[in-house]
Amino acid sequence: MDAIIIAGGIPESEDPLFQYTQGIPKALLEIAGKPMVQWVLEAFSNSKTVERIVLEKPLTFVLNKGGMLDNIRAGVEKVMELNPNARHVLIVSSDIPAVTTEMMDWLVNTTMQSDHDIYYTVVPRQVMESRYPTSKRSYTRLKDVEVCGGDMNMIRTSMITANEEIWEKILAARKNVFKQAALIGYGTLLLLLLRQINLESGIKRVCDRLNITGRVIFSPYAEVGMDIDKPHQLEILKADLAQTVMA
């Protein structure tokens, strides 16, 4: 399995983390003596399921292309250049420094039990708040569950290399709420807003509309969704990982 770490984001002046970054990439914020991205890289280094990206494993750097979706696309294209036989790629954000090798291997092994185009990881609210009770995450409230999105997801490489139409639709909709609604279907959007649909049905409706296959992965690990977006989340993980260093 190949993996992509998204680490190109630079907070701008209006971003809550700008007071900490002051123009440097968020991935380089120091947490418990290491750049944030280093924690993620070290988790990969001992992985038995990920063969390319980190430390003693082959590591390839791709310049920041601007937006997250643009960077994902560039990363997948580089993976295919290096490994034309790659069928899926693991996409990981650099701002989940508490993630561990065990969690990464669990996700890869879980997703590879089936053969879908996209695997979307979510963390149930009770899992997150049990581990990080003061995290103040944003949750999507559905008929059957409240979840926040995870920051480790899997995608079939051909979704980008051979399905240009879908990718262009996703790119076009990323900053336009009306295009986003059209992409998932207004009926599905209404059901989501009214909380009259469960997560599995919602994903199926969106996938059917886009003519792709998808699977929701419920993570038992809060760390997968504990990304650093706000100062208080940064402070939580600084304290959490400082204890890890001292252990």
Secondary structure per residue as TSV (DSSP state, phi and psi in degrees):
chain	resnum	aa	ss	phi	psi
A	1	M	-	360.0	134.1
A	2	D	E	-98.7	157.7
A	3	A	E	-138.4	151.8
A	4	I	E	-120.5	129.3
A	5	I	E	-104.1	122.0
A	6	I	E	-86.5	113.2
A	7	A	-	-140.4	24.9
A	8	G	-	-96.2	-3.8
A	9	G	-	-70.9	131.9
A	10	I	-	-120.3	108.5
A	11	P	-	-57.2	135.2
A	12	E	-	-91.6	176.2
A	13	S	T	-58.4	-30.3
A	14	E	T	-84.5	-6.5
A	15	D	S	-74.2	138.1
A	16	P	T	-57.3	-24.4
A	17	L	T	-92.7	0.6
A	18	F	H	-60.5	-33.3
A	19	Q	H	-61.2	-23.2
A	20	Y	H	-94.2	-36.3
A	21	T	H	-88.4	-39.0
A	22	Q	T	50.1	44.1
A	23	G	T	97.2	-4.4
A	24	I	S	-96.1	158.7
A	25	P	-	-58.5	140.7
A	26	K	G	-57.8	-33.2
A	27	A	G	-61.0	-18.4
A	28	L	G	-97.6	2.6
A	29	L	-	-57.4	135.7
A	30	E	E	-80.7	130.1
A	31	I	E	-132.6	116.0
A	32	A	T	51.5	43.7
A	33	G	T	88.5	3.0
A	34	K	E	-136.9	151.0
A	35	P	E	-59.0	143.5
A	36	M	H	-52.0	-45.3
A	37	V	H	-63.8	-25.3
A	38	Q	H	-64.5	-34.0
A	39	W	H	-61.9	-40.5
A	40	V	H	-69.2	-42.2
A	41	L	H	-60.8	-40.8
A	42	E	H	-69.4	-32.2
A	43	A	H	-63.8	-39.2
A	44	F	H	-67.5	-31.5
A	45	S	H	-60.4	-30.3
A	46	N	T	-99.9	5.9
A	47	S	-	-67.9	138.8
A	48	K	S	-93.1	-8.2
A	49	T	S	-108.5	-22.5
A	50	V	-	-103.3	122.3
A	51	E	-	-103.6	-18.7
A	52	R	B	-134.8	122.1
A	53	I	S	156.5	-34.7
A	54	V	S	-124.1	150.9
A	55	L	T	42.7	-115.3
A	56	E	T	-74.3	-13.2
A	57	K	S	-82.4	160.5
A	58	P	-	-57.4	131.1
A	59	L	-	-124.5	127.4
A	60	T	-	-122.3	134.4
A	61	F	-	-105.7	130.5
A	62	V	-	-118.3	130.6
A	63	L	-	-60.9	147.8
A	64	N	-	-58.6	128.3
A	65	K	-	-100.1	2.2
A	66	G	S	113.9	-95.8
A	67	G	S	-82.2	164.4
A	68	M	H	-61.9	-45.4
A	69	L	H	-64.2	-37.2
A	70	D	H	-63.6	-39.3
A	71	N	H	-69.0	-38.4
A	72	I	H	-61.5	-44.8
A	73	R	H	-60.5	-46.3
A	74	A	H	-62.7	-38.1
A	75	G	H	-66.1	-43.8
A	76	V	H	-64.2	-40.1
A	77	E	H	-62.7	-37.4
A	78	K	H	-68.8	-40.7
A	79	V	H	-57.3	-45.5
A	80	M	H	-67.7	-30.2
A	81	E	H	-66.4	-40.3
A	82	L	H	-82.5	-32.5
A	83	N	-	-140.4	83.3
A	84	P	T	-59.3	-16.8
A	85	N	T	-90.3	-0.9
A	86	A	-	-63.6	126.3
A	87	R	-	-97.1	-38.7
A	88	H	E	-130.3	157.6
A	89	V	E	-137.7	139.8
A	90	L	E	-88.5	128.1
A	91	I	E	-112.0	121.9
A	92	V	E	-128.1	134.6
A	93	S	E	-79.9	146.9
A	94	S	T	-77.4	-9.4
A	95	D	T	-101.9	32.6
A	96	I	-	-122.2	66.4
A	97	P	T	-65.8	-15.3
A	98	A	T	-84.5	-4.1
A	99	V	-	-67.1	147.9
A	100	T	-	-122.4	168.3
A	101	T	H	-57.9	-42.4
A	102	E	H	-56.4	-41.9
A	103	M	H	-68.5	-40.9
A	104	M	H	-64.2	-46.5
A	105	D	H	-65.5	-36.7
A	106	W	H	-59.8	-45.2
A	107	L	H	-65.4	-45.3
A	108	V	H	-61.9	-47.2
A	109	N	H	-63.9	-36.3
A	110	T	H	-69.1	-46.0
A	111	T	H	-67.3	-35.0
A	112	M	T	-76.9	4.3
A	113	Q	T	-76.0	-12.0
A	114	S	S	-138.2	-178.3
A	115	D	-	-133.1	79.1
A	116	H	-	-108.1	165.4
A	117	D	S	-75.7	-41.2
A	118	I	E	-134.5	137.6
A	119	Y	E	-118.9	119.2
A	120	Y	E	-109.2	119.2
A	121	T	E	-91.8	133.5
A	122	V	E	-129.9	156.4
A	123	V	E	-118.9	118.5
A	124	P	E	-59.9	147.4
A	125	R	H	-56.4	-41.2
A	126	Q	H	-66.6	-31.2
A	127	V	H	-68.4	-45.9
A	128	M	H	-64.0	-47.3
A	129	E	H	-76.0	-20.0
A	130	S	H	-70.2	-38.3
A	131	R	H	-85.3	-42.7
A	132	Y	-	-129.9	77.9
A	133	P	T	-64.0	-20.7
A	134	T	T	-108.6	18.6
A	135	S	-	-71.3	-27.2
A	136	K	-	54.8	48.2
A	137	R	-	-71.3	160.3
A	138	S	-	-93.3	134.4
A	139	Y	-	-118.8	147.2
A	140	T	E	-93.6	121.3
A	141	R	E	-98.1	116.8
A	142	L	-	-115.4	-176.7
A	143	K	S	-64.0	-35.2
A	144	D	S	-113.4	-10.8
A	145	V	-	-164.7	156.8
A	146	E	E	-114.3	128.1
A	147	V	E	-138.0	157.5
A	148	C	E	-117.5	154.6
A	149	G	E	-72.2	144.3
A	150	G	-	-88.1	164.0
A	151	D	S	-113.2	21.7
A	152	M	E	-130.0	113.0
A	153	N	E	-135.4	161.4
A	154	M	E	-119.2	142.9
A	155	I	E	-140.1	142.6
A	156	R	E	-72.5	132.2
A	157	T	T	-60.2	-33.2
A	158	S	H	-68.1	-14.7
A	159	M	H	-58.9	-28.2
A	160	I	H	-105.5	-42.2
A	161	T	H	-78.6	-25.4
A	162	A	T	-127.4	3.3
A	163	N	-	-128.3	61.0
A	164	E	H	-58.2	-36.6
A	165	E	H	-62.9	-47.2
A	166	I	H	-64.2	-44.4
A	167	W	H	-61.9	-40.1
A	168	E	H	-65.1	-36.8
A	169	K	H	-64.6	-41.9
A	170	I	H	-64.1	-44.8
A	171	L	H	-61.9	-41.7
A	172	A	H	-67.6	-28.7
A	173	A	H	-90.4	-7.6
A	174	R	T	-62.8	-27.1
A	175	K	T	-121.6	16.9
A	176	N	-	-130.0	110.2
A	177	V	H	-63.4	-33.1
A	178	F	H	-71.0	-38.8
A	179	K	H	-68.4	-33.7
A	180	Q	H	-64.8	-42.8
A	181	A	H	-63.5	-41.9
A	182	A	H	-65.8	-33.4
A	183	L	H	-65.7	-43.4
A	184	I	H	-91.7	-14.2
A	185	G	-	99.1	130.0
A	186	Y	H	-66.3	-31.4
A	187	G	H	-64.8	-43.7
A	188	T	H	-64.7	-41.1
A	189	L	H	-60.6	-43.5
A	190	L	H	-62.5	-43.3
A	191	L	H	-63.1	-37.6
A	192	L	H	-64.0	-45.5
A	193	L	H	-64.2	-35.4
A	194	L	T	-87.4	-1.5
A	195	R	T	56.5	41.9
A	196	Q	-	-108.2	20.6
A	197	I	S	-142.3	142.3
A	198	N	-	-89.4	170.5
A	199	L	H	-65.0	-44.2
A	200	E	H	-61.7	-42.8
A	201	S	H	-66.4	-38.1
A	202	G	H	-62.7	-45.5
A	203	I	H	-63.3	-40.5
A	204	K	H	-63.7	-41.6
A	205	R	H	-61.9	-44.7
A	206	V	H	-65.5	-44.3
A	207	C	H	-64.1	-41.1
A	208	D	H	-62.0	-39.0
A	209	R	H	-66.0	-36.3
A	210	L	H	-91.0	-3.5
A	211	N	T	60.3	45.4
A	212	I	-	-131.7	172.1
A	213	T	-	-111.6	143.6
A	214	G	E	-146.1	157.4
A	215	R	E	-142.5	134.3
A	216	V	E	-86.5	132.4
A	217	I	E	-112.1	114.5
A	218	F	E	-85.3	112.4
A	219	S	-	-84.0	132.5
A	220	P	S	-83.8	0.0
A	221	Y	-	-109.6	114.8
A	222	A	G	-64.2	-29.6
A	223	E	G	-58.5	-27.5
A	224	V	G	-64.8	-27.5
A	225	G	G	-111.0	5.8
A	226	M	-	-91.0	69.8
A	227	D	-	-85.9	159.3
A	228	I	-	-98.9	103.9
A	229	D	-	-112.9	-25.9
A	230	K	S	-127.3	156.7
A	231	P	H	-54.8	-40.9
A	232	H	H	-66.9	-30.0
A	233	Q	H	-71.4	-36.6
A	234	L	H	-61.1	-44.6
A	235	E	H	-66.7	-37.0
A	236	I	H	-59.6	-47.1
A	237	L	H	-76.3	-28.4
A	238	K	H	-60.3	-47.3
A	239	A	H	-66.3	-41.3
A	240	D	H	-63.3	-47.3
A	241	L	H	-77.9	-23.4
A	242	A	H	-63.2	-37.7
A	243	Q	H	-66.0	-36.1
A	244	T	H	-63.3	-42.5
A	245	V	H	-63.5	-37.5
A	246	M	H	-78.6	-19.2
A	247	A	-	-68.5	360.0
